[in-house]
Amino acid sequence: MERRARSVPSGLRSEPFLVLLLKALETASVRIASLNSLSRGATQGQPKRKPQAKGIRNPRNRFQHENAGGGWSKEKMREEYYKLRNEKP
């Protein structure tokens, strides 16, 4: 099956439309660059935030929040939780 190139409507080829399109693209690229620089600045030079587990009443959920970010698998998290739970009298 042969594809035919679609023609651009004549109104979209006008100079005012192209000028507006270029301005919109420039504005969008500036905003994207600004957002990218903000996101890089927010992560560089700042320590990782420890999840807050103060208000969590469920002991297992609290344990998971307190130990998040340690690189533990689900199985390791479960093992450590049961170790801690069984150690208490």
Secondary structure, DSSP 8 states (H G I E B T S, - for coil): ---------GGGGSHHHHHHHHHHHHHHHHHHHHHHHHHHHHHTTS-------TT--SHHHHHHHHTTTS---HHHHHHHHHHHHHH--
